[in-house]
Amino acid sequence: FFFFFFFFKQKTAYEIMPSLVGSEMCIRDRVSTQSTWDSKKMLKLLFLTLTLSLVFARLGFDASAGPFNANHMSCMRRSGFTFAIFRGYCSYGAVDRNIRANIAAAHAGGIGDVGVYIFPCPRCGNPRNQVIATVNALRGLAYNTIWIDVERYAWNLNNKGYNRNFLAQMFDEATKHGKSTGIYTSSAEWSQIVGNDWTAGARFWLWWARWDGIGTLNNFQPFAGWRSCFIKQYLANRMICGVGYDANAKN
């Protein structure tokens, strides 16, 4: 099991699924601004990450493509992933057409810990309706958390007041549907969109984007009222089992 997983984790550096929507490039789809590592350093870091992750954290993945099937998901489970988060709403203002199939596939493949993320469409207006549309599309399916994806794409960075009001309505609506609520962001993204002095999100779980290749939560850096993170996204744009994904860890 150990060697099987490690081999595939390093398979590709930055692969973006061709079925991703147009110009929608979330944090996990952008070209990293971090320094490029040589192959030997990358291998050493991946080895350390896997070792630490197996001891301290559960591994999971998020994906914004599909549709996936049970074979895809059972392969992911055998590769060590224990939770999944799928895109449920797209930045152009519509429910992701693959979300129902992806959630069903995860359960059929043995991954029962499933969440959904909403990529807001600020220019579309109606923040509450974006949450409601997602929830309505998922009726009858088992998932545990609604994540709101907060990053620079599609936001007017010169109007933090509008952004704050828009997100406040989304957060409030997300709490009304019997699911846990969380926010996907980083300090840099949050600061530019709403400002790190706005702490309205700190009462929700944080899914922290930190591409350092380390699959533990120990090195979290507080911001905007968050003192810890619930999930850490530590590697972006991977490929395994026919699934384009980002790697995450949680305790």
N, C-alpha and C positions, 0 to 999 in steps of 0.2 A: 504493500500500500504506500509506504513512504516514498519509494523510488518512483513509482507510477505518478504520484501527485507532483513531485518535484520536477520531473521531466517536463510535464506539460505546463507548469506555471511559468517557465521561462521561454515558452515556445515562440511567442512573438512580442515585440516591444510595444507598438502602437497600431493596432488594427481596429479600424472603424467599420462596422457592418454596413454594407452597401444599402441596406434597407432602412437606415436611419433617415429621418425626415429632413429633407432639404438642408437648410442652413441652421437647423436646430442643433446647437453644439453646447451641451451642458458642461459643467466642470469636468465630468468624466469623459467628455468627448473632445475637449480642447487640446491643442498641442501644449504640452507641459512647458512651463517657463523655467523649470529646474535645469540644472546642468546635466549634460549627457554623460552617463557613466560608461567606462569601458567595460567590456564583457566580463573580465575577471572580477571586478568590483561588484557588478550586478549579480553574478553567480554567488558570491560570498554573501551578499545582502539577502538574496532570496533564500539561501540555506539558513541564515540566521532567523529570518522572518518565519519560515516554516517551523523551525524548531521552537521558537518562542510562542508561536501561535498555538501549536499543539499543546503546549503546557498551560498557557494563560488565557486563551481566548477561543471563541467559536468563530469559524470562518463562514462567510456568506458572500453573496454576489448580488449586484444589481444589473439589470438589462433593460434596454429600450428598443429591442427589435423583436423578432419572432415572425410568425407564431412558432412556439416551441412545442415539442411533444413529450410524452412520458419517457421515451428513450433518451432524449437530451437531458432531462432532469434526473433520471436515475444515474446517468453517467456523471453528472455534477455531484450527486450525493456520494457516489463511490469515490469521487476525487477529493472528498473531504468537506464539501460545503453543506452547511446545516440550515441555512436560511436564505431566503430570496426576496428581493424587492423589485417589482416591475413597474414600468411607467404606465400610469392609468389615464393621464390627460396630457395632451401635447401643447406645445407653446403656440401653435397656430390657432388654438381655440376649439379643440374637439377631443372627445374620448379616444384613447388609443384603440384601434380596431382589433389589436391582438391581445388585449388585457385579459379577457375571459379565458381564451385558450391557454394563455401562459400560466394563469393561476391554476387552472384545472390540471395542466401538465405537471406543475410542481407537486401537487398533492398526489397525482397518479405515480409520480416518480419517487415518492417517499420523502419529499421536503414539505413538512407541514407548517413550518414557521414562515409565513408569507406576508409581506407588506406591499403597499402600493404608493407610488409617488405621483404628485400632481405638479406638472411643469406649468406655472401660471401663464396666462396671456393677458398682460396688463392693458394692452391697447384694445382688447376685446371688451373691457368693462365687466360688470356683473360678477365680481369675485365669488360671491356666495353661490351663484348658479354654476360656476365651474366645479365647485366641490359637490354640489347636489347632482350634477350630471354624472360625475364620476361614481358617486355612491349608487345612484340609480342603475348605472350600467353593470354594477357588480352584485346586484341582488341575487341571493341564493348561493353565493360563493363565500368560502371561508378565507378571511384575511384579518390581520390583527391591528394594523397601524396605517393611518393616512399620513404620509409625509408631504410637506410643502417644500418644493425645491426653490431656494432663494439664491439666485446668482445673476450676474450682470446681463446676460442675454435678454433682450426685449424690454429692459427697464429704462426709463428716463432717469439718468443719474443726476440730472439737474433739478429733480422735483421729489425730494425725499419725503415731503409732506404727503403727496399723492401716494407714494409707494407705501408709506406707513399705514395710511388709511386702508389701502387696498389689501394689504397683508393682514391687518387687524381683522377685517371682515372675513377673510379666508380662514384664519385661525379660529375665530369664533364659530363659524359654520362647521368646521371640521370636528369640533368637540360635541356636536349635537347628534351624532349618528352611531354612538355606541362603540366607537373604536378609539384606540389610543391615537394621540396626535403628536407629530414630531416635525422638525425642521431640518432640511439639508442645507448646509452653507459652510462657509469658512469666514474667518475674521476679515479677510480682505474683501470678500464679496459683500458681506453684511455691511461693512463700513461704507462702501461706495453706494449701496442701494438705499439704506435707511439710517446709517450712522451707528457707530458702536455705543453711542450714548442712549440709543433706544433699546430698552431691555424688555420690551413686551413679549419677546419670544422665549425668554429664559424660563418660563414656567412649563415649557414643553421639552420633550426629549430632543437632544441634539444629535444629528448625524453629521459628523465633522469630516470635511474634505481635507485630507492632509496626505499628499502623495510622497511619503518618505520611505515607502517600501517596508515599513515595520508594522506587523500585524498585531499590535497591542495598543491599549488605550492609555498607557502609563505616561506618555509625554504630552498630554493635553495641555494647551495654553489657554487660560481663561480669557473670555471676551464677552462683551454685551450682556453681562449678568450670568452667563453660563460658567459654572465651576467645574463641570465634568461633561463628558460626552457619553452617549448611550451606544453609538456605533461610530466607527472610524473607517472612512474609505481611504485605503492606503496604497492601492495600485490602480491605475486606470488603463482602459483599452487593452484587455487581454483576450485570448481566444483559447477555448478548450471545449471538447465535446460538441463542436459545431455551434457553440454559443459565444457571442461577443459579450464580454462582461467587464465589470470593475470589481476588484476584490475589496471586501470589507471584513471587519472583525468586531465582535462584541463579547462581553463577559457573560 
